[in-house]
Amino acid sequence: MNFSSVWRNVALVLVLVNVLFALWSGGYFGFLGLDPSAHHEAARLDDQVAPEALQLREAGTAAAPASAAASQ
């Protein structure tokens, strides 16, 4: 086996891996149970603690930290 055939085989393997990844990320292996969609995201939403307490504010209008306000 010469040096150029090694690089050709490496390139073919990389192309094959790239094609398989593209098919997987596109959801084409879903019938095998290899779907890339996150099935655990619902559990993450359920694990949130008081998400309604989160307040989004404009930049520069943030309130002072509680420790700084308590020391004044």
C-alpha positions as CSV (number, residue, x, y, z in Angstrom):
1,M,0.0,0.0,0.0
2,N,1.6,3.2,-1.1
3,F,1.4,6.7,0.5
4,S,-1.2,8.1,-2.0
5,S,-3.7,5.3,-1.4
6,V,-3.6,5.9,2.3
7,W,-4.6,9.6,1.8
8,R,-7.2,8.5,-0.7
9,N,-8.7,6.1,1.9
10,V,-8.6,8.8,4.6
11,A,-10.4,11.2,2.3
12,L,-13.1,8.6,1.5
13,V,-13.6,7.9,5.2
14,L,-14.0,11.6,6.0
15,V,-16.5,12.1,3.2
16,L,-18.4,9.1,4.4
17,V,-18.5,10.4,7.9
18,N,-19.6,13.8,6.7
19,V,-22.4,12.3,4.7
20,L,-23.6,10.2,7.6
21,F,-23.5,13.2,9.9
22,A,-25.6,15.2,7.4
23,L,-28.1,12.4,7.1
24,W,-28.3,12.0,10.9
25,S,-28.7,15.8,11.6
26,G,-31.4,16.0,8.9
27,G,-33.4,13.3,10.7
28,Y,-33.2,10.6,8.1
29,F,-32.3,8.0,10.6
30,G,-35.4,8.7,12.7
31,F,-36.9,5.4,11.8
32,L,-34.0,3.7,13.5
33,G,-34.5,5.7,16.7
34,L,-31.5,7.8,15.9
35,D,-33.4,11.1,15.7
36,P,-31.2,14.1,16.6
37,S,-34.1,16.0,18.1
38,A,-33.8,16.6,21.8
39,H,-36.3,14.4,23.6
40,H,-35.1,15.6,27.0
41,E,-36.0,19.3,26.5
42,A,-39.4,18.9,28.1
43,A,-37.7,17.6,31.3
44,R,-35.5,20.7,31.3
45,L,-38.6,23.0,31.0
46,D,-40.2,21.1,33.9
47,D,-37.0,21.5,36.0
48,Q,-37.0,25.3,35.8
49,V,-37.5,27.1,39.1
50,A,-39.9,30.1,38.9
51,P,-39.2,31.1,35.2
52,E,-41.8,33.8,35.5
53,A,-39.6,35.6,38.0
54,L,-37.1,36.4,35.3
55,Q,-37.2,40.0,34.2
56,L,-35.6,41.3,31.0
57,R,-34.4,44.9,31.1
58,E,-32.7,47.3,28.7
59,A,-28.9,47.5,28.9
60,G,-27.8,50.0,31.5
61,T,-31.1,49.8,33.5
62,A,-30.2,46.9,35.7
63,A,-30.9,47.1,39.3
64,A,-28.1,47.2,41.9
65,P,-27.1,43.8,43.3
66,A,-28.8,42.8,46.5
67,S,-25.5,42.8,48.5
68,A,-24.7,46.4,47.4
69,A,-28.2,47.6,48.3
70,A,-28.1,46.0,51.7
71,S,-24.8,47.5,52.7
72,Q,-26.0,51.1,52.0
